[in-house]
Amino acid sequence: MELIKVDLGARSYNISIGSGILPDLGRYLKELQVGKRVLLVTNSNVWRLYGKIVKESLSDAGYRVLVGEIGDGEEYKTLATAERLYDLAYQSGCDRLSPVVALGGGVVGDTAGFVAATYLRGVPLIQVPTTLLAQVDSSVGGKVAVNHPRGKNIIGAFYQPCLVLADIDVLKTLPMREIRSGLAEIIKYGIIWSEEFFSWLEENIGALLAGDAGSLVHVVQESCRIKAEVVEADETEGGLRAILNYGHTVGHAVEALTRYKKYTHGEAVGIGMVAAARLAWSLKLLGFADLSRIEALVRRAGLPYELPENLLVEDIMERFYHDKKVIGGNLTFVLPGCIGKVDIRKDLTRDILINFSKMR
Ligand SMILES: NC(=O)c1ccc[n+]([C@@H]2O[C@H](COP(=O)([O-])OP(=O)(O)OC[C@H]3O[C@@H](n4cnc5c(N)ncnc54)[C@H](O)[C@@H]3O)[C@@H](O)[C@H]2O)c1
């Protein structure tokens, strides 16, 4: 079992990563000295697979478990879902010490995290991520949110968990498409932070796709280590943390324009990372060899990497300017200068982007 500490002063916490550690959840909770009433948020799919193990572990450790089951899918990451969970918590007598345990992928983690951040102005949050994407990204770093009908993650907060427990064994039941989706965010860490990690991924992508446990533990550890380093330097995205959005400006536009139905989040990020690398190359910021390596790894991960043919440049541009990362009308683009290093650019004009978009 590997322990990674996210050092944020009073808001510090550990990420525990290992194989077969889910049944130990109750024991981990005891070390946190939280209340005995636990709101366990999950969805029907994950509950069917892992509910019994988690509930037993918590009950055996002396906790009373209330199960808040939410719908499976992005469309349930809403204020209406959060309200149902507030009702359950309130009616069951959850108080300020009662922890919320998020058992599931990013949808469950973001929604449960938002409830934990806002119920009684904040109760302890424990993230138990069960998708690869959630283990390497969404469960770490404290961004919690629900969607608004007009935009994704519009209503949210920065709210750190007090523990993240990532059991690699749960990835055995994860559909291949979701494994690939998680790989997109993992490749992102290599591009933004570490050429060495990117090279390791180039060598081991086959083992990862084949579900090799040792390789999966390694990528979850490395990804969490990189994310922790970035978040420690800039918890609330005043500057550096924006590099984590590499691939997300185009990715969010693609997700929105295809109504969150055609692509998973990771797939859209795959398309966005290649688009941003091509933009960097067209601006002579990135060499052709590095562009080729980025394209090749995204492709080998089995992710889409071309913008959908039917998307109009005008619509993509329109979405860019609706992104919540636009501040004072300025668009922020994260562009690689080489593998392992990116720049945050706020000087890209509409004309530059339109010209580039027309090149595809
Ligand atoms: N907070 C952040 O920093 C952050 C970062 C990245 C993404 N996100 C958010 O995360 C969400 C996407 O998360 P996701 O990719 O985990 O999708 P998801 O939560 O929708 O899960 C994908 C699917 O996998 C299923 N599943 C989960 N665990 C499983 C398991 N072990 N075995 C079998 N099936 C399993 C789920 O039921 C679901 O059908 C988006 O809403 C995105 O905005 C948040």
PDBQT file of the ligand as one rigid body, heavy atoms in Angstrom, charges set to zero:
ROOT
HETATM    1  N1  LIG A 401     -13.444  17.321  -9.513  1.00  0.00    +0.000 N 
HETATM    2  C1  LIG A 401     -12.501  17.220 -10.412  1.00  0.00    +0.000 C 
HETATM    3  O1  LIG A 401     -11.378  17.700 -10.225  1.00  0.00    +0.000 OA
HETATM    4  C2  LIG A 401     -12.794  16.490 -11.693  1.00  0.00    +0.000 A 
HETATM    5  C3  LIG A 401     -11.749  16.148 -12.571  1.00  0.00    +0.000 A 
HETATM    6  C4  LIG A 401     -12.052  15.406 -13.709  1.00  0.00    +0.000 A 
HETATM    7  C5  LIG A 401     -13.367  15.014 -13.971  1.00  0.00    +0.000 A 
HETATM    8  N2  LIG A 401     -14.357  15.381 -13.104  1.00  0.00    +0.000 N 
HETATM    9  C6  LIG A 401     -15.745  14.979 -13.338  1.00  0.00    +0.000 C 
HETATM   10  O2  LIG A 401     -15.805  13.551 -13.262  1.00  0.00    +0.000 OA
HETATM   11  C7  LIG A 401     -16.933  13.106 -14.015  1.00  0.00    +0.000 C 
HETATM   12  C8  LIG A 401     -16.513  11.925 -14.857  1.00  0.00    +0.000 C 
HETATM   13  O3  LIG A 401     -16.112  10.894 -13.976  1.00  0.00    +0.000 OA
HETATM   14  P1  LIG A 401     -15.938   9.390 -14.465  1.00  0.00    +0.000 P 
HETATM   15  O4  LIG A 401     -15.181   9.371 -15.720  1.00  0.00    +0.000 OA
HETATM   16  O5  LIG A 401     -15.431   8.629 -13.296  1.00  0.00    +0.000 OA
HETATM   17  O6  LIG A 401     -17.419   8.963 -14.874  1.00  0.00    +0.000 OA
HETATM   18  P2  LIG A 401     -18.647   8.338 -14.035  1.00  0.00    +0.000 P 
HETATM   19  O7  LIG A 401     -18.619   8.758 -12.643  1.00  0.00    +0.000 OA
HETATM   20  O8  LIG A 401     -19.868   8.647 -14.833  1.00  0.00    +0.000 OA
HETATM   21  O9  LIG A 401     -18.357   6.768 -14.119  1.00  0.00    +0.000 OA
HETATM   22  C9  LIG A 401     -18.317   6.140 -15.367  1.00  0.00    +0.000 C 
HETATM   23  C10 LIG A 401     -19.140   4.841 -15.352  1.00  0.00    +0.000 C 
HETATM   24  O10 LIG A 401     -18.422   3.823 -14.672  1.00  0.00    +0.000 OA
HETATM   25  C11 LIG A 401     -19.270   3.170 -13.739  1.00  0.00    +0.000 C 
HETATM   26  N3  LIG A 401     -18.407   2.641 -12.682  1.00  0.00    +0.000 N 
HETATM   27  C12 LIG A 401     -17.779   3.338 -11.711  1.00  0.00    +0.000 A 
HETATM   28  N4  LIG A 401     -16.945   2.542 -11.041  1.00  0.00    +0.000 NA
HETATM   29  C13 LIG A 401     -17.042   1.314 -11.582  1.00  0.00    +0.000 A 
HETATM   30  C14 LIG A 401     -16.400   0.065 -11.341  1.00  0.00    +0.000 A 
HETATM   31  N5  LIG A 401     -15.432  -0.070 -10.444  1.00  0.00    +0.000 N 
HETATM   32  N6  LIG A 401     -16.763  -1.017 -12.099  1.00  0.00    +0.000 NA
HETATM   33  C15 LIG A 401     -17.708  -0.878 -13.075  1.00  0.00    +0.000 A 
HETATM   34  N7  LIG A 401     -18.321   0.269 -13.363  1.00  0.00    +0.000 NA
HETATM   35  C16 LIG A 401     -17.985   1.363 -12.634  1.00  0.00    +0.000 A 
HETATM   36  C17 LIG A 401     -20.254   4.221 -13.331  1.00  0.00    +0.000 C 
HETATM   37  O11 LIG A 401     -21.425   3.662 -12.797  1.00  0.00    +0.000 OA
HETATM   38  C18 LIG A 401     -20.480   4.942 -14.662  1.00  0.00    +0.000 C 
HETATM   39  O12 LIG A 401     -21.458   4.257 -15.420  1.00  0.00    +0.000 OA
HETATM   40  C19 LIG A 401     -17.406  14.298 -14.835  1.00  0.00    +0.000 C 
HETATM   41  O13 LIG A 401     -18.577  14.815 -14.249  1.00  0.00    +0.000 OA
HETATM   42  C20 LIG A 401     -16.268  15.311 -14.711  1.00  0.00    +0.000 C 
HETATM   43  O14 LIG A 401     -16.717  16.635 -14.781  1.00  0.00    +0.000 OA
HETATM   44  C21 LIG A 401     -14.086  16.101 -11.984  1.00  0.00    +0.000 A 
ENDROOT
TORSDOF 0
